[in-house]
Amino acid sequence: MSINRVVISGNLTRDPELRATGGGMSVLKLGVAVNDRRKNQQTGEWEDYPNFIDVTVFGARGEALSRFLSKGQKVAIEGKLRWRQWETQQGEKRSAIEVIADEVEFLSSRDGGSGGYSAPAAPSGGESADDLGEEIPF
């Protein structure tokens, strides 16, 4: 048996990018900075080192989230890791690991206050993007 679950929290490194596949499915791309603490061997002080994580949200939920997320906001994301590989136009092979989000929680509001609104990233059953509504309680 394999387990593939990840939970991260950090700040958005850029405004989300909403695109659509050739088949019309919405794809929201996010960048999240997650700090790791390490002890500097020369100074003995603890220092933060950022890890930059790519996150993808599929479907109508990504479309809805794109209206409320912006660079600098603190978020918590739960999902799974996915490895992908592609070839550049120059013929070089590239690969990356990204988080495919199942849930996104806003930990800060647009104005910098604390939030706490949680939105599942993938609709279940009969949910639609309209279930979020235009007004999210920040």
Sequence and secondary structure as in RCSB ss.txt:
>XXXX:A:sequence
MSINRVVISGNLTRDPELRATGGGMSVLKLGVAVNDRRKNQQTGEWEDYPNFIDVTVFGARGEALSRFLSKGQKV
AIEGKLRWRQWETQQGEKRSAIEVIADEVEFLSSRDGGSGGYSAPAAPSGGESADDLGEEIPF
>XXXX:A:secstr
     EEEEEEESS  EEEE TTS EEEEEEEEEEEEEE TTT  EEEEEEEEEEEEEHHHHHHHTTT  TT EE
EEEEEEEEEEEE TTS EEEEEEEEEEEEEE B TTSSB   EEESS  TT  GGGG S    
